[in-house]
Amino acid sequence: MSNSNSINHQSIIQNISEQIGQTDLLKIKSLSEISDCEILVKCEHQNPGGSIKDRAALQMVSDAIESGRLKPGMTIVEGTAGNTGIGLALVAKALGFKLIVVMPRGQTPEKERLIELHGAQLKLVDACPFANPNHFYHTARKIAEDNPDYWWADQFENTSNYKAHYLHTGPEIWQQTHGKIDALVSVCGTGGTIAGNSKYLSEKNLNIQNWLVDPDGSGIHNYLKSGEYVASEGSSFTEGIAIMRLVENFKAANIHRSVNLPDKDLVAISRYVRDREGLVLGSSSALNLAGALFAAAKMGPGQRIVTFSCDLGERSYSKLWNNEFLATKQIKSDSFSIEELFNQYQQSSDYLKL
């Protein structure tokens, strides 16, 4: 326990965006004991905007300012399922910009509130396929293109996204583990997180296994298998991950293994970790931990596996933590034990080796 009378000699920072990064690495003792591996989570919920997307937001804005594409008085525009919008809102306010966020309807209302709470203008559009010109991505692009004083962040194709993790998150993990890491596990949305981290860590050690974990209804796992984006069976209530097209950030990823896991697994993991660790995970964070447990089951005892707590559960309250909502998906939060789940993972051959 720390001494409450100790003095913090940390220097004064100039704005809240300087708090982004340098997050802790936390051992998940309960899952580590079950798997006989060391399962660690990078606590990205510690970022001031509450998610891993703060990193991409800051890098994209900083690079745009440096290049002259984003000038004082301009407005930032972005299409997002939530967390990037929150991160950009925080960074925009800290650095003196306005922000317009285009978001598809159907995301958790918690994220909608947080975007507006951080002072951004929120524009909701109907959810639709990417080919539809009214898709939130195309809507954001058009808004930016129609005004010379607007700058479109374009998190999907803007490689400053993965650069944030190549320059910062990956090196932090390498330093915190003293280079002793056997596997990295991550979900994939824009591809920035898994690309930047996998690229950096593979350059440091070619023997590290980089695992992608994909939810039901996504096509990323199938793309890695066949080269085509074909949705897997079922659907998922996870948000901000599992897009159905190849984007520039994902092209930089160095992936060795891929697995498709259902929502029921992340629900079980989320309750288990809350009750034993006091950590209330968001949906993508819970899927990451399920993927880490799967990797541990396939790699065997003694491995050190790192994944991400992308955000916490308050942003997923109306879905992941809402038993009435889960009932509509025929999911029970206590339907099986984590020990049983780990045994299932050990016996499973349904994953991809690249």
C-alpha positions as CSV (number, residue, x, y, z in Angstrom):
1,M,0.0,0.0,0.0
2,S,1.3,3.4,-0.9
3,N,2.1,6.0,1.8
4,S,-0.7,8.6,1.7
5,N,1.8,11.2,3.0
6,S,4.3,10.7,0.1
7,I,4.8,13.6,-2.2
8,N,4.2,13.2,-6.0
9,H,7.1,15.0,-7.7
10,Q,5.6,14.6,-11.2
11,S,6.0,17.7,-13.3
12,I,3.0,20.0,-14.2
13,I,1.5,19.1,-17.6
14,Q,0.2,21.8,-19.9
15,N,-3.0,20.2,-21.1
16,I,-5.0,17.0,-20.6
17,S,-3.8,15.4,-23.9
18,E,-0.4,15.0,-22.2
19,Q,-2.0,12.4,-19.9
20,I,-2.5,10.0,-22.9
21,G,-0.3,6.9,-22.8
22,Q,2.1,5.3,-20.2
23,T,-0.7,3.1,-19.0
24,D,-0.2,0.3,-16.5
25,L,0.2,-3.4,-17.3
26,L,-2.0,-5.4,-15.0
27,K,-1.8,-9.2,-14.2
28,I,-5.1,-10.9,-14.3
29,K,-4.4,-13.4,-11.5
30,S,-7.6,-15.5,-11.8
31,L,-7.2,-16.3,-15.5
32,S,-3.4,-16.7,-15.1
33,E,-4.0,-19.4,-12.4
34,I,-6.5,-21.3,-14.6
35,S,-4.3,-21.2,-17.6
36,D,-1.0,-21.6,-15.9
37,C,0.2,-18.7,-18.0
38,E,0.7,-15.0,-17.2
39,I,-2.1,-13.0,-18.7
40,L,-1.6,-9.3,-18.6
41,V,-3.8,-6.4,-19.7
42,K,-2.6,-3.0,-20.8
43,C,-4.9,-0.6,-18.9
44,E,-5.9,1.7,-21.7
45,H,-9.0,2.7,-19.7
46,Q,-6.5,4.9,-17.8
47,N,-6.2,7.3,-20.6
48,P,-8.1,10.6,-19.9
49,G,-10.8,9.9,-22.5
50,G,-11.2,6.4,-21.0
51,S,-10.1,4.3,-23.9
52,I,-7.3,3.1,-26.1
53,K,-8.6,5.4,-28.9
54,D,-7.2,8.4,-27.2
55,R,-3.8,7.4,-28.5
56,A,-4.9,7.4,-32.2
57,A,-6.8,10.6,-31.7
58,L,-3.8,12.5,-30.4
59,Q,-1.4,11.1,-33.0
60,M,-3.8,11.9,-35.9
61,V,-4.4,15.5,-34.7
62,S,-0.7,16.1,-33.9
63,D,0.5,14.8,-37.2
64,A,-2.2,16.9,-39.1
65,I,-1.1,20.0,-37.2
66,E,2.6,19.3,-37.9
67,S,1.9,18.8,-41.7
68,G,-0.2,21.9,-41.9
69,R,-3.4,20.1,-42.9
70,L,-5.0,21.1,-39.6
71,K,-4.7,24.8,-38.9
72,P,-5.9,27.0,-36.0
73,G,-9.6,27.8,-36.3
74,M,-10.5,24.7,-38.3
75,T,-13.0,22.0,-37.3
76,I,-12.2,18.3,-37.0
77,V,-14.8,15.9,-38.5
78,E,-14.9,12.1,-37.9
79,G,-17.1,9.1,-38.3
80,T,-16.9,6.7,-35.4
81,A,-18.8,4.1,-33.4
82,G,-17.9,6.0,-30.2
83,N,-14.5,5.8,-28.5
84,T,-12.5,7.6,-31.2
85,G,-15.1,10.4,-31.1
86,I,-14.6,10.7,-27.4
87,G,-10.8,10.7,-27.7
88,L,-11.0,13.3,-30.5
89,A,-13.4,15.5,-28.5
90,L,-10.9,15.5,-25.6
91,V,-7.9,16.2,-27.8
92,A,-9.8,18.8,-29.8
93,K,-10.8,20.8,-26.7
94,A,-7.3,20.5,-25.2
95,L,-5.7,21.9,-28.4
96,G,-8.3,24.5,-29.3
97,F,-10.4,22.9,-32.1
98,K,-14.1,22.2,-32.6
99,L,-15.3,18.7,-33.5
100,I,-18.2,17.2,-35.4
101,V,-18.8,13.5,-34.8
102,V,-20.9,11.3,-37.1
103,M,-22.1,8.2,-35.4
104,P,-24.4,5.4,-36.5
105,R,-27.6,4.9,-34.5
106,G,-27.7,1.7,-32.4
107,Q,-24.4,2.3,-30.4
108,T,-24.7,2.4,-26.7
109,P,-26.3,5.7,-25.4
110,E,-23.5,5.9,-22.9
111,K,-21.1,6.7,-25.8
112,E,-23.4,9.2,-27.3
113,R,-23.7,11.1,-24.0
114,L,-19.9,11.1,-23.5
115,I,-19.2,12.6,-26.9
116,E,-21.6,15.5,-26.2
117,L,-20.4,15.7,-22.6
118,H,-16.9,16.4,-24.0
119,G,-18.2,19.3,-26.0
120,A,-18.4,17.8,-29.5
121,Q,-21.3,18.2,-32.0
122,L,-22.9,14.8,-32.5
123,K,-24.7,13.9,-35.7
124,L,-26.5,10.5,-35.7
125,V,-27.2,8.7,-38.9
126,D,-29.0,5.5,-39.6
127,A,-26.8,2.4,-39.6
128,C,-26.4,1.0,-43.1
129,P,-23.9,-1.1,-45.2
130,F,-20.7,0.6,-46.2
131,A,-21.7,0.6,-49.9
132,N,-24.6,3.0,-49.0
133,P,-23.5,6.6,-49.5
134,N,-25.4,7.5,-46.3
135,H,-23.0,5.3,-44.2
136,F,-21.5,7.2,-41.3
137,Y,-18.0,7.0,-42.9
138,H,-19.1,8.6,-46.2
139,T,-21.3,11.1,-44.4
140,A,-18.3,12.3,-42.3
141,R,-16.1,12.5,-45.4
142,K,-18.7,14.6,-47.3
143,I,-19.2,17.0,-44.5
144,A,-15.4,17.6,-44.4
145,E,-15.0,17.8,-48.1
146,D,-17.8,20.4,-48.4
147,N,-16.1,22.9,-46.1
148,P,-12.5,24.1,-46.6
149,D,-12.2,24.9,-42.9
150,Y,-12.9,21.3,-41.9
151,W,-10.4,18.5,-41.5
152,W,-11.4,14.8,-41.8
153,A,-9.6,12.6,-39.3
154,D,-10.4,9.4,-41.3
155,Q,-9.2,6.9,-38.6
156,F,-9.7,3.9,-40.9
157,E,-7.2,5.0,-43.6
158,N,-5.1,7.6,-41.7
159,T,-2.0,5.6,-40.8
160,S,-1.2,8.0,-38.0
161,N,-3.6,5.7,-36.2
162,Y,-1.3,2.6,-36.2
163,K,1.7,4.9,-35.9
164,A,0.4,5.9,-32.4
165,H,0.8,2.3,-31.3
166,Y,4.0,1.6,-33.2
167,L,5.7,4.6,-31.6
168,H,4.2,4.5,-28.1
169,T,2.0,1.5,-27.0
170,G,4.2,-1.2,-28.4
171,P,7.4,0.3,-26.9
172,E,5.6,0.7,-23.6
173,I,4.7,-3.0,-23.6
174,W,8.2,-4.1,-24.5
175,Q,9.7,-1.9,-21.7
176,Q,7.1,-3.0,-19.1
177,T,7.7,-6.7,-19.9
178,H,11.5,-6.2,-20.1
179,G,11.2,-7.9,-23.5
180,K,9.7,-11.0,-22.1
181,I,6.5,-11.5,-24.0
182,D,5.3,-14.6,-25.9
183,A,2.0,-13.4,-27.4
184,L,-0.1,-10.3,-28.1
185,V,-3.9,-10.6,-28.4
186,S,-6.1,-8.0,-29.9
187,V,-9.5,-7.4,-31.5
188,C,-9.5,-5.4,-34.7
189,G,-11.6,-2.3,-35.7
190,T,-9.7,0.2,-37.8
191,G,-6.7,-2.1,-37.4
192,G,-4.5,0.6,-35.8
193,T,-4.0,-1.1,-32.4
194,I,-3.2,-4.6,-33.7
195,A,-1.1,-3.2,-36.6
196,G,1.1,-0.8,-34.7
197,N,1.7,-3.2,-31.7
198,S,2.2,-6.3,-33.8
199,K,4.6,-4.6,-36.2
200,Y,6.7,-3.1,-33.4
201,L,6.8,-6.2,-31.2
202,S,7.6,-8.5,-34.2
203,E,10.5,-6.3,-35.1
204,K,11.8,-6.7,-31.5
205,N,11.3,-10.5,-31.4
206,L,10.2,-12.6,-34.4
207,N,9.1,-15.4,-32.0
208,I,6.2,-13.4,-30.5
209,Q,2.8,-14.8,-31.6
210,N,0.3,-12.0,-32.6
211,W,-3.3,-13.2,-32.2
212,L,-6.4,-11.6,-33.7
213,V,-9.7,-12.3,-31.9
214,D,-12.8,-11.7,-34.0
215,P,-16.5,-11.7,-32.9
216,D,-19.4,-13.5,-34.6
217,G,-20.7,-11.7,-37.7
218,S,-17.3,-10.3,-38.6
219,G,-15.3,-11.1,-41.7
220,I,-11.8,-10.4,-40.6
221,H,-11.1,-13.9,-39.5
222,N,-12.4,-15.2,-42.8
223,Y,-10.3,-12.6,-44.7
224,L,-7.2,-14.0,-43.1
225,K,-8.3,-17.5,-44.0
226,S,-9.4,-17.0,-47.6
227,G,-8.6,-13.5,-48.6
228,E,-12.2,-12.5,-48.8
229,Y,-14.4,-10.5,-46.3
230,V,-17.2,-13.0,-45.7
231,A,-19.1,-12.6,-42.4
232,S,-19.0,-15.5,-40.0
233,E,-22.2,-17.0,-38.7
234,G,-24.3,-15.1,-36.2
235,S,-23.9,-11.5,-35.0
236,S,-22.3,-9.6,-32.1
237,F,-23.2,-6.7,-29.8
238,T,-19.6,-5.6,-29.6
239,E,-19.1,-2.1,-31.1
240,G,-16.3,-0.4,-33.0
241,I,-14.6,-3.7,-34.1
242,A,-15.1,-6.2,-36.9
243,I,-15.3,-4.1,-40.0
244,M,-15.9,-5.8,-43.4
245,R,-13.2,-4.2,-45.6
246,L,-9.4,-3.9,-45.9
247,V,-8.1,-0.6,-44.7
248,E,-4.7,1.0,-44.7
249,N,-4.0,0.6,-41.0
250,F,-4.7,-3.2,-41.0
251,K,-2.3,-3.7,-43.9
252,A,0.6,-3.0,-41.5
253,A,-0.5,-5.8,-39.1
254,N,1.7,-8.8,-38.6
255,I,-0.7,-11.6,-37.5
256,H,0.2,-15.2,-36.8
257,R,-3.0,-16.6,-35.3
258,S,-6.7,-15.8,-35.6
259,V,-9.8,-17.0,-33.7
260,N,-13.5,-16.3,-33.9
261,L,-15.3,-16.3,-30.5
262,P,-19.0,-15.8,-29.7
263,D,-20.5,-13.2,-27.4
264,K,-21.4,-15.7,-24.7
265,D,-17.7,-16.2,-24.0
266,L,-17.0,-12.5,-23.5
267,V,-20.0,-12.3,-21.2
268,A,-18.7,-15.1,-19.1
269,I,-15.2,-13.7,-18.9
270,S,-16.5,-10.2,-18.0
271,R,-18.4,-11.5,-14.9
272,Y,-15.6,-13.8,-13.9
273,V,-13.0,-11.0,-14.0
274,R,-15.3,-8.5,-12.2
275,D,-16.0,-10.9,-9.4
276,R,-12.4,-11.9,-8.9
277,E,-10.4,-8.9,-10.0
278,G,-12.7,-5.9,-9.4
279,L,-12.2,-5.0,-13.1
280,V,-15.4,-4.1,-15.0
281,L,-14.6,-4.6,-18.6
282,G,-16.1,-3.1,-21.8
283,S,-17.2,-5.5,-24.5
284,S,-14.1,-5.3,-26.7
285,S,-11.9,-5.6,-23.5
286,A,-13.8,-8.8,-22.5
287,L,-13.4,-10.2,-26.0
288,N,-9.6,-9.5,-25.8
289,L,-9.4,-11.4,-22.5
290,A,-11.4,-14.3,-24.0
291,G,-8.9,-14.3,-26.8
292,A,-6.0,-14.2,-24.4
293,L,-7.4,-17.2,-22.6
294,F,-7.8,-19.1,-25.9
295,A,-4.2,-18.3,-26.8
296,A,-3.0,-19.6,-23.4
297,A,-5.0,-22.8,-24.0
298,K,-3.4,-23.4,-27.4
299,M,0.2,-22.2,-26.5
300,G,0.5,-24.2,-23.3
301,P,1.7,-23.4,-19.8
302,G,4.3,-20.8,-18.9
303,Q,3.5,-18.2,-21.6
304,R,3.3,-14.5,-21.0
305,I,0.4,-13.1,-23.0
306,V,-0.5,-9.4,-23.3
307,T,-3.8,-7.9,-24.3
308,F,-5.7,-4.6,-23.9
309,S,-8.4,-3.3,-21.6
310,C,-9.7,-1.0,-24.4
311,D,-12.3,0.7,-22.1
312,L,-14.4,-0.1,-19.0
313,G,-17.9,-1.4,-18.6
314,E,-19.7,1.8,-18.1
315,R,-19.7,2.3,-21.8
316,S,-21.2,-1.1,-22.4
317,Y,-23.7,-1.0,-19.5
318,S,-26.8,-1.1,-21.8
319,K,-25.6,-4.2,-23.6
320,L,-22.9,-6.3,-22.0
321,W,-24.0,-5.5,-18.5
322,N,-27.7,-5.5,-19.1
323,N,-29.2,-9.0,-18.4
324,E,-32.5,-8.0,-20.1
325,F,-30.7,-7.1,-23.3
326,L,-28.6,-10.4,-23.1
327,A,-31.8,-12.4,-22.7
328,T,-32.9,-11.0,-26.1
329,K,-29.7,-12.6,-27.5
330,Q,-30.4,-15.9,-25.7
331,I,-27.3,-15.4,-23.5
332,K,-27.1,-16.1,-19.8
333,S,-24.2,-14.6,-17.8
334,D,-23.8,-17.7,-15.6
335,S,-24.4,-20.4,-18.2
336,F,-21.0,-22.1,-17.7
337,S,-17.8,-21.8,-15.7
338,I,-14.5,-20.3,-16.9
339,E,-12.8,-23.6,-16.1
340,E,-15.2,-25.3,-18.6
341,L,-14.5,-22.6,-21.1
342,F,-10.7,-23.1,-20.8
343,N,-11.2,-26.8,-21.3
344,Q,-13.2,-26.2,-24.4
345,Y,-10.5,-23.9,-25.7
346,Q,-7.8,-26.6,-25.1
347,Q,-9.8,-29.1,-27.1
348,S,-10.8,-26.7,-29.9
349,S,-9.0,-26.9,-33.3
350,D,-11.2,-24.1,-34.8
351,Y,-8.5,-21.4,-35.1
352,L,-6.2,-20.2,-37.9
353,K,-2.5,-20.5,-38.1
354,L,-0.9,-18.1,-40.6
